[in-house]
């Protein structure tokens, strides 16, 4: 038996009181009110209601060693990224590795692998594969249905995946940026229960009225908190919080704890906040996570105060997994899986030949997954269209990493790079290599660094070259979180030395091939317009 005393915040009864928790065999045996307790607060453990663990560039076991420091006890995890590069084997890898540590990973069955037919992915999960995954006890939901056109057009394969989840009584996550009105109504009526992609309050309210829950996202690249947080006060009980994508340097500084302290600082109701970050995700996804009730798993955190969210201890299943500033479980050695097919590129591969001086330009936007669209007149020499770094119009290339093919090449602005290039094999959703640079030579050097390491992020600046290797699926490292975070910060620093003023250039570049988010994006097959869902001429 274990006794823990403090000021208890019961998120179910919405009551705060001095008390004692009695723990036996990993569960809460009883909760008693007391007259006097230590001045510390006991809260339910925090839940990230939607995250791609792979975007931390860490395997689940190493992600856990960082996240528990900040009070996270569970994640609703979509293994979509590893599934796109390694298929079912990738999903099984995530489950296997996550099961080796105390943090509770609740994985979903990726619904859209590949995400679209307009790019080259490393695997396909058909309807039989998805149903097979959903039948597994470790798989708790159908992950984000980003093929919203398939839902609206009654695509048989899409509807079959949704039907499998319904048959098994497992929730269905949404992913429908910009969807409103009758289209949102039909999307929700198909059985889709959540959305984390609303870019405006109006859009989110529309989805709420059609019966969907809204998950407010605040990650490393996409930040919708400021736009949507008013919904917590207006629609309490229908809001959750998530990070979606959290890069290693950000994870080193905090996780869901930041959202709690920020929300309370803005004056929102304490118990509405706890409901959004613990009660609702636990109940909606039917998670085996405790909510400080007798009979529950003993999952909770101890903090100095809710306002500061300075986490002193994190408890999972009755064990203190973080205490005295030390994570209480060891690093796990992860096995490597990868299907990267490396080959060398040459500067000539990145030349864009055209007689058209006026070119379409992808306009990247800091802190947003959406992009804009412009046209610009560029110089042509010997039939080759040139980048113009002085106007911040750089070349963007997407290079197939599954088979040797010519790169797709276009133009992009707002990355600000001069005299260099950056590249990444973390490129949602199919994770081909994305490179942005001021010259063909720099593009080739940056891409080849990743090829030689079978995955990674790289930067080339003048004569300097640097790379953070990601040998697991080409998207994750098997190193410890602190080392990966330092490598990521080092490469970000080089990009700033090249002139980039972006907050997170390597996070932003990873979304420049995300075709399901408007507007202009680049696939390994060419320039793509996400609003009309078709390729466009450069």
Secondary structure, DSSP 8 states (H G I E B T S, - for coil): -EEEEEEEEETTTTEEEEEEEEEETTEEEEEEE-S---S-EEEE-EEEEEE-GGGGTB-HHHHHHHHGGGTEEEEEE-THHHHHHHHHHHHHHHHHHHTTSSSEEEEEE-S-SSS-TTS--S----HHHHHHHHTSTTEEEEEEE--HHHHHTT-HHHHHHHHHHHHTT-EEEE--TT--HHHHHHHHHTT--EE----SHHHHHHHHHTT-EEEEEB-SS-B-HHHHTHHHHHSTTSEEEE-B---HHHHTT-SHHHHHHHHHHTT--HHHHHIIIIIHHHHHTT-----S-TTSB--EEEES-TTTT-EEEEEETTEEEEETTEESS-----------------GGGG-EE-S-SEEEEEE--TT-S--EEEEEE--EETTEE--BGGGTEEEEEEE-SSS----EEEEEES----SEEEEES--TTTT-EEEEESSHHHHHHHHHHHHHHTSEEEEEETTEEEEEE--BTTTBBSS-HHHHHHHHHHHHHHHHHTT---S-HHHHHTTTT-TTSSSEEEETTEEEETTTTEE---
